Amino acid sequence: MTSPDLPEQHDRRDGGGHSPSSSPEDAATPTSPDVASPEEMSDDGAPGAADADEVTALRAQLAERTDDLQRLQAEYVNYRKRVDRDRLVARDLTVVAFVEAFLPMLDDIDSARAHGDLAEGTPFAAIAEKFEGVLAKFGWERYGAKGEPFDPNIHEALLHSHSPDVTETTVGEVLQAGHRAGERIVRAARVAVVDPEE
């Protein structure tokens, strides 16, 4: 039995190797990688409005973070100042309490010195000087002197008299010395004051 003649299979490629479905122009034009479409580009070829909005948003975030950082830094500086101030206050209060505890001893030293019992070179005088030197290192100071102007903030008037020799209220006599630690008054100086005659 003779097989029917099958249609001859022809190679449809032309001499240039192109299939009939592709034109020479298609073969010559390479496919470009991701290229911004005209809608994504501005008139002059620069990035469009979407990129500008993103830059604006980033700048706003940067400004916000900068403000937060500056605020935190200011709060930290204020915190350090407050801690340092509280530490100094606590130290001053401790020194005040320490001096208050020794006021009777300081009064005894003043009394002994006024009666000549603290002669220079004696053991008791040396001990008193060392004791007062230790207190001085913590800011302690004895104050109050005859003839100085009376100040109710640092003096306590126990006695009053009048004299034509003064033109303002003056300390006539110190009955008990005043004591202070730094700027804090531990005990006001107890004095007798002299007022001018009217």
C-alpha positions as CSV (number, residue, x, y, z in Angstrom):
1,M,0.0,0.0,0.0
2,T,1.4,3.3,-1.0
3,S,1.3,6.0,1.7
4,P,-0.3,9.2,0.6
5,D,2.1,12.0,-0.1
6,L,2.4,14.1,3.0
7,P,2.8,17.8,2.5
8,E,6.4,18.7,2.4
9,Q,7.6,20.3,5.6
10,H,9.3,23.5,4.6
11,D,11.5,25.5,7.0
12,R,9.6,28.7,7.2
13,R,12.7,30.6,8.3
14,D,14.0,33.0,5.8
15,G,17.6,33.4,5.0
16,G,18.1,35.9,7.8
17,G,16.9,33.5,10.5
18,H,13.7,35.4,11.3
19,S,10.4,33.8,11.7
20,P,7.6,35.2,9.7
21,S,5.9,36.6,12.8
22,S,8.8,38.9,13.7
23,S,9.8,41.9,11.7
24,P,13.3,43.2,11.3
25,E,12.4,46.3,13.4
26,D,11.4,44.1,16.3
27,A,14.7,42.2,16.2
28,A,16.7,45.4,16.0
29,T,15.1,47.0,19.0
30,P,16.5,45.7,22.4
31,T,14.2,45.4,25.4
32,S,15.0,48.2,27.9
33,P,15.2,47.4,31.6
34,D,13.1,49.3,34.1
35,V,12.7,52.7,32.7
36,A,10.5,55.3,34.2
37,S,7.4,55.9,32.2
38,P,6.6,59.4,31.1
39,E,4.0,59.6,33.8
40,E,6.7,59.1,36.4
41,M,9.0,61.8,35.1
42,S,8.6,65.5,35.2
43,D,8.7,67.7,32.1
44,D,12.5,68.1,32.4
45,G,13.2,64.4,33.0
46,A,13.7,64.8,36.8
47,P,11.8,62.6,39.4
48,G,8.2,63.5,39.7
49,A,6.0,64.7,42.5
50,A,6.0,61.3,44.3
51,D,9.7,61.6,45.0
52,A,9.4,65.3,46.1
53,D,6.7,64.3,48.6
54,E,8.9,61.5,50.0
55,V,11.8,64.0,50.5
56,T,9.5,66.4,52.2
57,A,8.2,63.6,54.5
58,L,11.8,62.6,55.4
59,R,12.7,66.1,56.2
60,A,9.7,66.5,58.5
61,Q,10.7,63.3,60.3
62,L,14.3,64.5,60.7
63,A,13.1,67.8,62.2
64,E,10.8,66.0,64.6
65,R,13.5,63.6,65.7
66,T,15.9,66.6,66.2
67,D,13.4,68.4,68.3
68,D,12.9,65.2,70.4
69,L,16.6,64.9,70.9
70,Q,17.0,68.5,71.9
71,R,14.2,68.3,74.4
72,L,15.6,65.1,76.0
73,Q,19.0,66.8,76.2
74,A,17.5,69.8,78.0
75,E,15.6,67.6,80.4
76,Y,18.8,65.7,81.2
77,V,20.7,68.9,81.9
78,N,17.9,70.2,84.2
79,Y,17.9,66.8,85.9
80,R,21.6,67.0,86.6
81,K,21.4,70.5,87.9
82,R,18.5,69.5,90.2
83,V,20.5,66.5,91.5
84,D,23.5,68.6,92.2
85,R,21.5,71.2,93.9
86,D,19.7,68.6,96.1
87,R,23.1,67.1,97.0
88,L,24.4,70.5,98.2
89,V,21.2,71.1,100.2
90,A,21.5,67.7,101.8
91,R,25.2,68.4,102.6
92,D,24.4,71.8,104.2
93,L,21.6,70.3,106.3
94,T,23.9,67.6,107.5
95,V,26.5,70.2,108.5
96,V,23.9,72.2,110.3
97,A,22.7,69.2,112.3
98,F,26.3,68.4,113.1
99,V,27.0,72.0,114.4
100,E,23.7,72.1,116.3
101,A,24.8,68.9,118.2
102,F,28.0,70.7,119.3
103,L,26.5,74.0,120.3
104,P,26.8,73.3,124.1
105,M,30.5,72.5,123.6
106,L,31.1,75.6,121.5
107,D,29.3,77.7,124.2
108,D,31.6,76.2,126.9
109,I,34.7,77.0,124.8
110,D,33.5,80.6,124.4
111,S,32.9,80.9,128.1
112,A,36.3,79.4,129.0
113,R,38.0,81.7,126.5
114,A,36.2,84.8,128.0
115,H,37.3,83.9,131.5
116,G,40.9,83.3,130.4
117,D,40.8,79.5,130.9
118,L,42.2,78.9,127.4
119,A,45.7,80.2,127.9
120,E,47.8,79.7,124.8
121,G,49.9,76.6,124.9
122,T,47.6,74.7,127.3
123,P,46.3,71.2,126.3
124,F,42.7,72.4,126.5
125,A,43.4,75.4,124.2
126,A,45.0,73.1,121.6
127,I,42.0,70.8,121.7
128,A,39.6,73.7,121.3
129,E,41.5,75.0,118.3
130,K,41.6,71.7,116.6
131,F,37.9,71.1,117.2
132,E,37.1,74.5,115.7
133,G,39.4,73.9,112.8
134,V,37.5,70.7,112.0
135,L,34.2,72.5,112.0
136,A,35.6,75.3,109.8
137,K,36.4,72.8,107.1
138,F,32.7,72.1,106.8
139,G,31.9,75.8,106.5
140,W,31.2,76.5,110.1
141,E,31.8,80.1,111.3
142,R,31.2,81.9,114.6
143,Y,29.9,85.5,114.2
144,G,28.7,88.5,116.3
145,A,30.8,91.4,117.5
146,K,30.1,94.4,119.7
147,G,29.5,97.6,117.7
148,E,28.2,96.1,114.5
149,P,24.8,97.2,113.2
150,F,21.9,95.1,114.5
151,D,20.4,92.8,111.8
152,P,17.2,90.9,112.9
153,N,18.1,88.2,110.3
154,I,21.2,87.2,112.1
155,H,20.8,88.7,115.6
156,E,18.4,87.9,118.4
157,A,17.9,90.9,120.7
158,L,17.6,89.9,124.3
159,L,18.2,93.3,125.9
160,H,17.5,96.9,124.8
161,S,18.9,100.2,125.9
162,H,19.2,103.8,124.5
163,S,22.2,106.0,124.0
164,P,23.0,109.3,122.3
165,D,26.2,107.8,121.0
166,V,24.6,105.7,118.3
167,T,22.6,106.8,115.3
168,E,21.2,103.3,114.5
169,T,20.3,100.2,116.4
170,T,23.7,98.7,117.3
171,V,24.9,95.6,119.0
172,G,26.0,96.7,122.5
173,E,27.1,93.4,123.8
174,V,27.3,89.8,122.5
175,L,25.7,87.5,125.1
176,Q,26.1,84.3,123.0
177,A,27.9,84.1,119.7
178,G,26.0,83.2,116.6
179,H,26.9,80.2,114.5
180,R,26.4,79.5,110.8
181,A,27.3,76.8,108.3
182,G,27.8,78.3,104.9
183,E,24.8,80.5,104.2
184,R,22.6,78.9,106.8
185,I,22.2,80.3,110.3
186,V,22.5,77.6,112.8
187,R,21.8,79.9,115.8
188,A,21.4,83.6,115.7
189,A,23.7,85.7,117.8
190,R,22.1,86.6,121.1
191,V,22.8,90.2,121.8
192,A,22.0,93.3,123.8
193,V,21.2,96.2,121.5
194,V,21.5,99.9,121.9
195,D,18.9,102.1,120.2
196,P,19.5,105.8,119.4
197,E,17.6,108.3,121.7
198,E,14.5,109.8,120.1
